[in-house]
Amino acid sequence: MREEIQMCLDSVEEEMGWMEEMVGLKSGLSQQRGGEESSSARLDSSMKKNTALIRKLRTLHDENSGMIMADIRKVNQSKYVSEAVSAILDAPLKSKDVKAAIRVCCMLHGRYPDFGSIMKERLLDMISSDAMSVAKRKTRIKIFFCLLRVGVVENVFPDLMNTVRCWTRVKMDISQKESHTALAMLNTFLKAGGVSIMEPIRVFNGEKEVEGDRAAGVEEAIGCMKKVEESKGLAKELWCLKKEHSDKLKERVFGCHDAALAALDAAWSSLTRLRKDNNVILNTRGDLSEKRMEDFKDACQQFESFKKILGSLSYTLCRELPEYEFDEDTGYGEESFRVVEQGDGEEAVYFDDPDDVALYQTLPPLSELVPPILLGQKQHTEMKEPMVEADGEDGDDSLPSSSEEDSDEEIATPLGSDSTISLSSLILKLPECVSIDICDSFVVEFCKAGGSKPNSQKALCKALQRPPFGAMQILPFYSRIIASLCPWFPLIKETMVKFLQREFYGLKKKIDIATDTLEPRLRNACFIAELIKFGIYPPGKAFIQLRSLFDDFSRHNVDTACCLVEHCGRYLYQRPDTKVRMKNMMATMVKIKNAKNLEQRHVALIDAAQATVYGTSSTQQRKTRTHEEEYIRHLIYSELASDNVTQVSTACRKFIWSKQSGYIHKKILSAVRKGKHSQISPLASLTKELAVYYPSFAVNIVDEVLEDILCGLENPDARYNQRRLSMVRFLGELCNKQCAEANLVPDMMHIILNYSMEGEIPDPHFRIKLIATLGVAAASSLRRSGGNRTRLFAFLPYFEEFVMFFHPLPMDVQLDVDEMYRTLNAKYPKHATYKDAQDALLRFHAKQSRKQSSASMHSIQEFDSMNLDEEEIATQSEMGSPADDSSLEIDEESVRRFTGPSQEEESFERELALALGTNQDLASSNHTMTEPKIKSAAGDEGSQKLSFKVMTKKSGKKEKSKMVQIPVTRGVAQRLKENKEAEAAEKAALKRMVLASEF
C-alpha cells in the first residue's frame, strides 16, 4: 500500500497549496475592492484595447494568464464586463487551467463588483445545459466551486439545489445516455464541492486504501490522513453550506444513488438471464446468431459503463458497490441439459430398441435394495446434531463424532476384518459384469462392502478407469454401474468425468500414426458416449471435444470423432435440447469430408456414423401398385433386351389394352429417361411391335417425345441434360424403326438449331450435342430416303456456321460432331474461321437462288412453247442452223422434257423452300433454265424474238445444243420482265437477311 499512500499524500499537498493560495486571493479581494474602483476611471477604455483583451481572454490558459492579468491592469472594462465573462467561459479550459482562470476572475471581480453576479448566472446556465459536452461542464463545475471559496460567487444554495435536482430527477436506466451523464455530473459536483456541501465525502485518490491502512496501524497512513483532515478543514473555513441545507442536499443525492443501484441490479439480472439463454442455445445449436451476439455485447458494454460511473460515485459517497461477476460454470455444465434419470424413462424415451431402454433408463432402486445407512444417509442426518450443541458445550464435540464413526465402520463392514479383502475381490470381478443383472448385483454388493467410504469409491474409480484392452463392449455395463452409484456417491461421478476429460485431451496431443494409440482414444470416446447416454457426462463438454477434433480432422481424430458420434449421436439427435446442435455437428463433419481428400476407410466411417445418427429407415412411403403394374415394370425394366423384344411385346398384349396401355406408355418413356443407353433400341423395337396391333400407341409415344424435347429447349436445366439426350436418341431410333416419318429428323434439327429465348441462345454447346446425337441415331432412316438425305445436306451449311460461331467446342461435343459426319457419310467442312463458314453459307444461298430462277425460266418456256403453231416453229427452224428430222424429233423430245416437274419433285421443292425459309409459290414454279435474250429483227420493228439454247444430245461430259429463236408475244415479255425483277428483289432480300443474321 506504499504507492497508494504516496499518491494520496501528493494530491493532498497539492490541494493544500491551492487552498492556501485561495485564502490569499480571498483576503486580497476584500482589500482590493475599495481602491481599484476609483483607479479604473484613469485606465484606457478604448474599444480597440477592450476588443484585444477580450480576444486574449478567449484563449486563456495557464501559460498566458500572467500576460492577460497585466493587460487587465491597463484597460478599463467597466462597459465590457459581460463580454469578458463570456470570453472566459468560452475559452478551451482544462483542469490544469482552472487556477489561472480563478486568478483572472478574482482580479476582474476586484475591479468590477457586478462581475460575480454575471459569472454566477452564466456558470449555472452552462452547468445545467445538455448542449455542452460533459468535459466542459465538469471544468465549469470546478471553476464554480473555486469562485465560491474565494468569495466571487455568493448566495448559491437555491441554485445548487436546482442544479442537483436536474440530475437526480432523471430516471435511472443503464440503456439511456442521460442516466450516465447525470451520474457523471453529480459525481464531479460532489468531488468539487467536497466536505463544504456534505459529509462524508472522499475527495482524494487512494483515500479509501489509506483509511484501511490507518485502521491497520500503518504510520504513513496515519500521517497522510491527518493532512487529509487538515485540507478538508481548510476547505470548510473558506466556504461551507449550512447544516440544514447540507442535509437536504445529502438526502437527494443518496436517493439518486439508491435508484441507480437498483437499476444496476436489474440490469445485472437481465444480463445474467441473457447469458444463460445464450449458453443454452450455444450448447444446443453450437453457435449464436450475429444479432444475439451483438445484443449481448452491447448489453455488457452498457452495464460496464454504468457500473464504472456508479462505482466512482459510490467511492465519493463512501459507500460500497456490490460485486458483479459471472459464474464461469453457468450454462456450460449439467445445468444446461436435462439429465435422464430413473423417473424420466416413461416421459421421454430416446432409444429405439427395448433392450437399450432397459439398459440405459431402468436403473436399480438402491434405496429399496440397500439400507439407507449403507448409502451414507445417516451420516448426513447425524452431522447436524453436534452443530446445534456446539454453542453450549465446546469440549464434548469430538466425543460423539468419534463414536459415530466407529459405529458407522461397524455397520459398513459386515464382513469384519476381511472387509478390505472383500472389496478387493469384488473389484476384481468387475470385468465379469457383462449383463444388466450382474451389474445390479455388483452395485448392491459394493454398497454392502463399504462403498460409502471415499477410499472405496476411489478404488472403484481406478478399476473403472482401466478396462481390459480392446474390450469396448464392456463399457456400457461399466457406465451402468457408475450411473447407479452416482445419485448416492457424487465423488464417483466427479472423478470419472474429470478423468475422461483429462485423458481425452492428453491423448489428443499425442500425434502418433501408430495403432498403439488408436485403441485408447477409441475406448475413451466410447466411454464418454456411454456416460452421456446415462446422463452422467455433460453433453456440452462432449460437443466441445467433438469440435476440437474438427480443427485437425485427419488420422486418429477421424476415428475418434466417428466413434463418439456412432455411440451417442443417435441419442443426442433424438433429444430435443441437443438435436439442433447434433445436426449442425453432422453437417460440419460432412462438409469437411467433402472438402478434404480422406482415405476410403475414413469416408466409410463417416458415412456409417451419419447413417447411425439419422437412421437407415426411409421416410418415403413405397407406392402401392397392382400385380399387373408390377409385372409390366418387371418386363420393361428387367426382362427387355434386344433378343426378346417379341416375347415382351406378346406378354404386354395379353393385358387388357384399354386399362394398361397408359401404364405401358408411361413405363416405356420412364425407362428412356432413367434407363441405360443400350435399352433405347429395344424400347423403340417394342414400340414398333405394339404399333402393329395398336397404331395410335406409336403416335402417342412420338408426340410425347417431341413435347419432351421442346420442353427441354424451353427449360434448359443442366440437371436434365442426360434425359434430353436419351429422348433425342429415342426419337432417332423411332425413325429407324419406321414408327415416325424420317422427315421429322431434319425438321427437329432446324428447331433445335434456331430455337431462342428472348434473343438469347441457351446452352449452344449442348444443342450442338443434341443435333449430333440425333443425326447419329437416325442415320439409318436418313440413308433410306433420298429426299430426307437431300434436306439434311441442305441443313448442314447452317449447322456448320453455328458450330464455327462457338468454336472451339468442348472435346466431347467435337467428338460427337465428328461421329455424325462419319455416320452420315458427309464431307466434313474444314473452315478455319467463322468468316469462312459465312462465305460458304452465302455461296450455298446463291446456288439455291440460281437453281430456283432457272426452274422458273424453264416453266415459262414450256408454257410459251405449247402456244406456238406449226408455222412459227418452221420459221424458227429455217432461221437457225440446218436441222433434219432428227433435230425436230429432238426438239419435240426436249419440249416434252420441259412439260413440267413431277409430283414428287414439286413436293421436294416445296419442303426445301420451307427448310430454307423462301417463298413456296416461287419455289414451286421455278425451274432451271438459261436467261433468255430478247432480240429485234431488222425488217420487222414491231416483232421481238427470244433466243433459247436447247440441248439436243448429251453423251458423257459433252453436250450438243442449238439456238432456237421464238417470237415473243406481249404477255410473255411482260411475264419475263416481272420474273426478272422478282428474282433481283429476292436476291437483294436474301443477301440482307444473311448479312444481318445473328447466331
TAJO-V199307 format. One record per backbone hydrogen bond with DSSP energy under -0.5 kcal/mol. CO is the residue of the C=O (numbers start at 1). NH is the residue of the N-H. Records with the same first field share a line. If there is no record, write none. Layout:
CO: NH, NH
This chain:
1: 5
2: 6
3: 7
4: 8
5: 9
6: 10
7: 11
8: 12
9: 13
10: 14
11: 15
12: 16
13: 17
14: 18
15: 19
16: 20
17: 21
18: 22
19: 23
20: 24
21: 25
22: 26
23: 27
24: 28
25: 29
26: 30
27: 31
28: 32
29: 33
31: 35
32: 36
33: 37
34: 38
35: 39
36: 40
39: 42
40: 43
44: 76
46: 50
47: 51
48: 52
49: 53
50: 54
51: 55
52: 56
53: 57
54: 58
56: 59
57: 60
58: 92
64: 68
65: 69
66: 70
67: 71
68: 72
69: 73
70: 74
71: 74, 75
74: 44
75: 77
77: 80
80: 84
81: 85
82: 86
83: 87
84: 88
85: 89
86: 90
87: 91
88: 91
91: 93
94: 97
95: 98
97: 101
98: 102
99: 103
100: 104
101: 105
102: 106
103: 107
104: 108
105: 109
106: 110
107: 111
108: 112
111: 113
112: 115
113: 116
114: 118
115: 119
116: 120
117: 121
118: 122
119: 123
120: 124
121: 125
122: 126
123: 127
124: 128
125: 129
133: 137
134: 138
135: 139
136: 140
137: 141
138: 142
139: 143
140: 144
141: 145
142: 146
143: 147
144: 148
145: 149
146: 150
147: 151, 152, 153
148: 151
156: 160
157: 161
158: 162
159: 163
160: 164
161: 165
162: 166
163: 167
164: 168
165: 169
167: 170
171: 173
173: 176
176: 180
177: 181
178: 182
179: 183
180: 184
181: 185
182: 186
183: 187
184: 188
185: 189
186: 190
187: 191
188: 192
189: 193
190: 194
193: 196
194: 197, 198
196: 241
201: 203
204: 207
206: 210
207: 211
208: 212
209: 213
210: 214
211: 215
212: 216
213: 217, 218
214: 217
218: 222
219: 223
220: 224
221: 225
222: 226
223: 227
224: 228
225: 229
226: 230
227: 231
228: 232
229: 233
230: 234
231: 235
232: 236
233: 237
234: 238
235: 239
242: 246
243: 247
244: 248
245: 249
246: 250
247: 251
248: 252
249: 253
250: 254
251: 255
252: 256
253: 257
254: 258
255: 259
256: 260
257: 261
258: 262
259: 263
260: 264
261: 265
262: 266
263: 267
264: 268
265: 269
266: 270
267: 271
268: 272
269: 273
270: 274
271: 275
272: 276
273: 277
274: 278
275: 279
276: 280
277: 281
278: 282
279: 283
280: 284
281: 285, 286
282: 286
284: 581
289: 293
290: 294
291: 295
292: 296
293: 297
294: 298
295: 299
296: 300
297: 301
298: 302
299: 303
300: 304
301: 305
302: 306
303: 307
304: 308
305: 309
306: 310
307: 311
308: 312
309: 313
310: 314
311: 315
312: 316
313: 317
314: 319
315: 318
316: 202
323: 325
326: 328
327: 330
329: 332, 333
333: 336
334: 337
337: 339
339: 341
341: 344
342: 345
344: 348
348: 350
353: 357
354: 358
355: 359
356: 360
357: 361
364: 366
365: 368, 369
366: 370
371: 374, 375
372: 375, 377
373: 376
376: 380
377: 381
378: 382
379: 383
381: 384
382: 385, 386
383: 387
384: 388
385: 389
386: 390
388: 391
389: 392, 393
392: 394
394: 397
396: 400
397: 401
398: 402
399: 403
400: 404
401: 405
402: 406
403: 407
404: 408
405: 409
406: 410
407: 411
408: 412
409: 413
413: 416
415: 418
416: 419
418: 422
419: 423
420: 424
421: 425
422: 426
423: 427
424: 428
425: 429
426: 429
427: 430
428: 431
429: 432
430: 433
432: 434
435: 439
436: 440
437: 441
438: 442
439: 443
440: 444
441: 445
442: 446
443: 447
444: 448
445: 449
446: 451
447: 450
448: 414
450: 453
453: 457
454: 458
455: 459
456: 460
457: 461
458: 462
459: 463
460: 464
461: 465
463: 466
468: 471
470: 472
471: 474
472: 475
474: 477, 478
475: 479
476: 480
477: 481
478: 482
479: 483
480: 484
481: 485
482: 486
483: 487
485: 488, 489
489: 492, 493
490: 494
491: 495
492: 496
493: 497
494: 498
495: 499
496: 500
497: 501
498: 502
499: 503
500: 504
501: 505
502: 506
503: 507
504: 508
505: 509
506: 510
507: 510
509: 511
510: 512
514: 517
515: 519
516: 520
517: 521
518: 522
519: 523
520: 524
521: 525
522: 526
523: 527
524: 528
525: 529
526: 530
527: 531
528: 532
529: 533
530: 534
531: 536, 537
532: 535
538: 542
539: 543
540: 544
541: 545
542: 546
543: 547
544: 548
545: 549
546: 550
547: 551
548: 551
549: 552
550: 553
552: 554
554: 557
555: 558, 559
556: 560
557: 561
558: 562
559: 563
560: 564
561: 565
562: 566
563: 567
564: 568
565: 569
568: 572
569: 573
570: 574
571: 575
575: 578, 579
578: 582
579: 583
580: 584
581: 585
582: 586
583: 587
584: 588
585: 589
586: 590
587: 591
588: 592
589: 593
590: 594
591: 595
592: 596
596: 598
599: 603
600: 604
601: 605
602: 606
603: 607
604: 608
605: 609
606: 610
607: 611
608: 612
609: 613
610: 614
611: 615
623: 625
626: 630
627: 631
628: 632
629: 633
630: 634
631: 635
632: 636
633: 637, 638
634: 638, 639
635: 640
641: 644
644: 648
645: 649
646: 650
647: 651
648: 652
649: 653
650: 654
651: 654
652: 655
655: 657
656: 659, 660
657: 661
660: 664
661: 665
662: 666
663: 667
664: 668
665: 669
666: 670
667: 671
668: 672
669: 673
670: 674
671: 675
676: 679
677: 680
678: 682
679: 683
680: 684
681: 685
682: 686
683: 687
684: 688
685: 689
686: 690
687: 691
688: 692
689: 693
690: 693, 694
694: 697, 698
695: 699
696: 700
697: 701
698: 702
699: 703
700: 704
701: 705
702: 706
703: 707
704: 708
705: 709
706: 710
707: 711
708: 712
709: 713
710: 714
711: 715
715: 717
716: 718
717: 720
718: 721
720: 724
721: 725
722: 726
723: 727
724: 728
725: 729
726: 730
727: 731
728: 732
729: 733
730: 734
731: 735
732: 736
733: 737
734: 739, 740
735: 738
741: 744
742: 745, 746
743: 747
744: 748
745: 749
746: 750
747: 751
748: 752
749: 753
750: 754
751: 755
756: 758
757: 760
760: 757, 762
763: 767
764: 768
765: 769
766: 770
767: 771
768: 772
769: 773
770: 774
771: 775
772: 776
773: 777
774: 778
776: 779
778: 782
779: 783
780: 784
781: 785
784: 786
785: 789
786: 790
787: 791
788: 792
789: 793
790: 794
791: 795
792: 795, 796
793: 797
795: 798, 799
796: 800
797: 801
798: 802
799: 803
800: 804
801: 805
802: 806
803: 806
804: 807
810: 814
811: 815
812: 816
813: 817
814: 818
815: 819
816: 820
817: 821
818: 822
819: 823
820: 824
821: 826
822: 825
833: 837
834: 838
835: 839
836: 840
837: 841
838: 842
839: 843
840: 844
841: 845
842: 846
843: 847
844: 848
845: 849
846: 850
847: 851
848: 852
849: 853
850: 854
851: 855
852: 856
853: 857
854: 858
855: 859, 927
856: 860
857: 861
858: 862
859: 863
860: 864
861: 865
862: 866
864: 867, 868
865: 868
869: 873
870: 874
871: 875
872: 876
873: 877
874: 878
875: 879
876: 880
884: 888
885: 889
886: 890
887: 891
888: 892
889: 893
890: 894
891: 895
892: 896
893: 897
894: 898
896: 899
902: 906
903: 907
904: 908
905: 909
906: 910
907: 911
908: 912
909: 913
910: 914
911: 915
912: 916
913: 917, 918
919: 923
920: 924
921: 925
922: 926
926: 856
927: 857, 858
933: 935, 947
935: 945
939: 941
943: 937
944: 968
945: 935
946: 948, 966
947: 933
948: 950, 964
950: 952, 962
953: 960
955: 958
958: 955
960: 952, 953
962: 950
964: 948, 966
966: 946
967: 969
969: 973
970: 974
971: 975
972: 976
973: 977
974: 978
975: 979
976: 980
977: 981
978: 982
979: 983
980: 984
981: 985
982: 986
983: 987
984: 988
985: 989
986: 990
987: 991
988: 992
989: 993
990: 994
991: 995
992: 996
993: 997
994: 997
